[in-house]
Amino acid sequence: MNKNKDNFGTDIEAVITSFNQGSMILEALESLCAQTVLPQKIIIVDDGSTDEYSIRVLKEIEKKSDLPIPVMIHYQENRGVSAARNAGIKKAQAPMVLVLDGDDKLKPEFTEYVSQLLRDSPSMVAASSFMHTFGVLESVVRPAGGKISSFLSRNCCPATHILRREIFEQCGGYDESMRSGFEDWDFFLSMLETSPGSWIGIVSQPLIQYRTTSASTNIKSMNKRLELMRFIIEKHISSYHDHIVDVLLETEAISNARLYHWENEVTHTILNHQEISPSSEAFLKSPTYGDGGMASAVRIVSTGKENE
């Protein structure tokens, strides 16, 4: 627990969403109670958990008397993470609200450092930090934040963040029809559209501990990426129209970066006299045209022949 229990952020409350997350919700709660700057209140929204153990953990949290922060639990029927976040944020009264998924955790400085970004920048509608992933993948992920032009080609902010409640109310909150993923990306676009010239900030330290599993909603949503992107583009079509050049160039830059990563891996494999994958071999025999594919194939084969 936090040793300095008097160090409250009087302008911050926190919302944790939960659905069948067992003891993970307790880990998320404990990470909030260990912050160097504590939120004034924690609201846990249980989105219709059906697992008996998860429900028992929540009931035990309600009975805890040693927590340094007031905790309330709101139970609702299962309506998806967007509805759970909306319900929790609507119950908050502070100017800033920290949103945390129940299977993730925060490092102790998250609230202090991220909220300070918002205090220092009135035009910032939300803020977050880099992420340290654990579980299946151990890594540091570095989202960049930015203005709306940056967010139109990809999501640039973690789902765990601190937002300005006023902007949340103005933009209408999370889209509760989005139950397959990308609801946080859509929400960030809505906030940035609501406040022209605004931006989203990122602390350049991995202060979010993001749990990774092969069965997570984030991973599964990638199977529907094009379908979800179509929904987002059509919903925010005016912003895409206004920034079409930026969107196309950023998308091309992302594509080129991934192509070069693949090219370097294939070249490394060839130079070490290792067998390339069947899909890479098929690509070299019939490279794509007009998207940099043929040029990449030429570079790969040329490098291999130069080192024979």
Buried (B, 14 or more C-beta within 10 A) or exposed (E): EBEEEEEBBEBBBBBBBBBBBBEBBBBBBEBBBBBBBBBBBBBBBBBBBEEEEBBEBBEEBEEEEEBBBEBEBBEEEBBBBBBBBBBBBBBBEBBBBBBBBBBBBBBBBBBBBBBBBBEEEEEBBBBBBBBBBBEEEEEEBEBEBBBBBBBBBBBBBBBBBBBBBEBBEBBEBBBBEBBBBBBBBBBBBBBBBBBEEBBBBBBEBBBBBBBBEEEBBBEEBEEBEEEBBEBBEEBBEEBBEBBEEBBEEBEEEEEEEEBEEBBEBBBEBBEEEEEBEEEBEEBBEEBEEEEBBEEBBEBBBEBBEEEE
